[in-house]
Amino acid sequence: MVRHVIVWTLKEASEEEKAAFRQEIREALEGLNGHIPGLVSARVYTEGLPSSNGDLMLDALFEDEASLKAYAVHPLHVAAANGHVRPHTASRSCFDYIVPEE
């Protein structure tokens, strides 16, 4: 399994707008569950603790690295990213890793 973690900072906006952006991004990315081969789960977290330096986080799990690479170019993901994520985000940090077997 491969875990794909993204942390975004939103663009400058009012708190009401940021809340709407968080919800829009969550719906778009969690809506990919069950529609992209190899995507085991995608969850967006929007309520970070005050110690956080990002505004929201994607935690996605994939069957393998090939599935993650296919997700990156899958038309549904590209549409969600271009239509709902990128218009509202100022920065992005990514960390991908192989989940150790226990």
N, C-alpha and C positions, 0 to 999 in steps of 0.2 A: 504494500500500500504506500501511496505517496500523499503527503499532506502539503497543501498550498495555502499559505497564510498571507493575506494582504492587509496592510493598514493604510488607510487614506486620511488625509486632512482635507476638509472641505474648503471651498473658496469662501471669501468674505461674503457674509450675508447676515440677515437678521436671524435671531434664534428661531423664529417661526419658520423662516425659509429653510434653515438648516434641519429642523425637525422634519419638514416635508421632504427634503433631499434624502435624509437617512431612510425614511420609509419607502421612497421611490426606489432607491438602490437595493434595499432589502427585498422588496417584492420582485424586482427584476432578476436578481441573482438567485434568490431561493426558488423562483419560478423555473429555473433551469433543472431542478431536481426531477429525475425521471425522464428527461428529454435528451440527455447527451450520453452516448455510450461511454462507459468507464467512469463516469462521475458517480461516486457512491453517495456523497452528501455534500451539500453546500449550506452553510449557515452564516448569516450576517449578524454581528453583534453591534448594537448602536448605543448602549448605555455603559460606557467605560467609567471607571473610577476616576476621581480627580487627579490621580497620579499619572494617568495616561497622557501621552503626547500626540495621540491621533484621535480622530472623530468617530471612526467606525472600522470594523474589521471583518474580513471574509475568512472563514475557516472551511476549507473544502478538502474532501478526501477523494482520492482517485485509486483505481485498481492498480495502476502502475505508471511509470514515467511516460510511456507512449500515450496513455489516456490523457495525461495532463497536456502533452504537446498537441494532441488532437483537439482538446477543449479550447486551447488558445486560438485556434483558427475556425472553430465550429461556427457556422452562421448564426445560430441562436445566441451564443456567447458574444460574438462580435457585435451583434445588434444590441444586446443588453449593455455592453461596455460603452459602445459609441453613443447610444441613445439615452442612457440613464446614469452611467457612472462618470465618464470623462467630462461631461458638461458641468458637473458640480464639484469636481475634486481638483485641488491645487497640487497635491503631492501624493506619491504612492511608494510604499516600501513593500518588498516581497521577500518571503523566505519559504523555499520549497525543500522538503526533506523526505527521505525514505523512513517510514515508520518502523522502528525496531520491533522485531518479533519478541513476544514475551514468553 
